[in-house]
Amino acid sequence: MKTAIVYASKHGTTEKVVVSIAEKLIETNEVELFSLKKNSNPDISGFDTVILGSSIYAGKASGKMKAFCKANEPALLQKKIALFICGMHIDKEEQKKELKNAYPKTLQDKAEATELLGGEFLFEQMNFFERFIVKKIAKTNKTVHRIDWKAIDKFVEKLK
Ligand SMILES: Cc1cc2nc3c(=O)[nH]c(=O)nc-3n(C[C@H](O)[C@H](O)[C@H](O)COP(=O)(O)O)c2cc1C
């Protein structure tokens, strides 16, 4: 099985999650990682499975991920797919809404797994504006690690 993981990460948390997923899948799959920051439209034609992951900012998935889904929707619908988001919203229901808005409904209906995989506030990586927003909304000025490792295991199990 050949698996592509296509992801959009701003400060590296989604990338950490992607590496963890890849490490768990590598026993049974040939896995390749594609950062949309480096290549906005990677070629997924040679893959049986495609996992899509994006972080959420101001309630929205990355524009690069949205554009990738739009450009590749017919091809993605021919494959086994799985979708996730990384985010720090404390309200699970709000996070579920963010996940719903992150990917086209056609892909969500087809997906073998859709999951919220947690996130991090990495203050040292944020610019002034981002620090200001997080301080105001999340009421913290400290780095917070909240990647959901259990949810990652669950997500991967669904794909094995
Ligand atoms: C300015 C800012 C806005 C954010 N807005 C949201 C949000 O609306 N919802 C959410 O769940 N997480 C939000 N987050 C949290 C990010 O999704 C979280 O930091 C994530 O781990 C970032 O992943 P990345 O480093 O891969 O981009 C926000 C973070 C920052 C810095």
The ligand as an SDF file (V2000), in Angstrom:
LIG
                    3D

 31 33  0  0  0  0  0  0  0  0999 V2000
   -3.3710   33.3630   15.8500 C   0  0  0  0  0  0  0  0  0  0  0  0
   -3.8740   31.9700   16.1090 C   0  0  0  0  0  0  0  0  0  0  0  0
   -5.2070   31.6690   15.8620 C   0  0  0  0  0  0  0  0  0  0  0  0
   -5.6970   30.3660   16.1090 C   0  0  0  0  0  0  0  0  0  0  0  0
   -7.0230   30.1010   15.8740 N   0  0  0  0  0  0  0  0  0  0  0  0
   -7.5000   28.8550   16.1540 C   0  0  0  0  0  0  0  0  0  0  0  0
   -8.8810   28.5590   15.9600 C   0  0  0  0  0  0  0  0  0  0  0  0
   -9.6810   29.3730   15.4880 O   0  0  0  0  0  0  0  0  0  0  0  0
   -9.3070   27.3170   16.2900 N   0  0  0  0  0  0  0  0  0  0  0  0
   -8.4740   26.3520   16.7850 C   0  0  0  0  0  0  0  0  0  0  0  0
   -8.9440   25.2480   17.0740 O   0  0  0  0  0  0  0  0  0  0  0  0
   -7.1560   26.6100   16.9640 N   0  0  0  0  0  0  0  0  0  0  0  0
   -6.6530   27.8290   16.6610 C   0  0  0  0  0  0  0  0  0  0  0  0
   -5.3160   28.0970   16.8300 N   0  0  0  0  0  0  0  0  0  0  0  0
   -4.4300   27.0380   17.3170 C   0  0  0  0  0  0  0  0  0  0  0  0
   -3.6370   26.3570   16.1840 C   0  0  0  0  0  0  0  0  0  0  0  0
   -4.5050   25.6270   15.3600 O   0  0  0  0  0  0  0  0  0  0  0  0
   -2.5980   25.4730   16.8400 C   0  0  0  0  0  0  0  0  0  0  0  0
   -1.5990   26.3070   17.3810 O   0  0  0  0  0  0  0  0  0  0  0  0
   -1.9810   24.4330   15.9070 C   0  0  0  0  0  0  0  0  0  0  0  0
   -1.2980   23.4760   16.6750 O   0  0  0  0  0  0  0  0  0  0  0  0
   -1.0560   25.0560   14.8900 C   0  0  0  0  0  0  0  0  0  0  0  0
   -0.5250   24.0520   14.0680 O   0  0  0  0  0  0  0  0  0  0  0  0
    0.6270   24.3420   13.0020 P   0  0  0  0  0  0  0  0  0  0  0  0
    1.8680   24.7050   13.7670 O   0  0  0  0  0  0  0  0  0  0  0  0
    0.7950   23.0440   12.2890 O   0  0  0  0  0  0  0  0  0  0  0  0
    0.1530   25.4280   12.1050 O   0  0  0  0  0  0  0  0  0  0  0  0
   -4.8160   29.3730   16.5890 C   0  0  0  0  0  0  0  0  0  0  0  0
   -3.4710   29.6840   16.8200 C   0  0  0  0  0  0  0  0  0  0  0  0
   -2.9870   30.9540   16.5890 C   0  0  0  0  0  0  0  0  0  0  0  0
   -1.5340   31.2530   16.8450 C   0  0  0  0  0  0  0  0  0  0  0  0
  1  2  1  0
  2  3  1  0
  2 30  2  0
  3  4  2  0
  4  5  1  0
  4 28  1  0
  5  6  2  0
  6  7  1  0
  6 13  1  0
  7  8  2  0
  7  9  1  0
  9 10  1  0
 10 11  2  0
 10 12  1  0
 12 13  2  0
 13 14  1  0
 14 15  1  0
 14 28  1  0
 15 16  1  0
 16 17  1  0
 16 18  1  0
 18 19  1  0
 18 20  1  0
 20 21  1  0
 20 22  1  0
 22 23  1  0
 23 24  1  0
 24 25  2  0
 24 26  1  0
 24 27  1  0
 28 29  2  0
 29 30  1  0
 30 31  1  0
M  END
$$$$
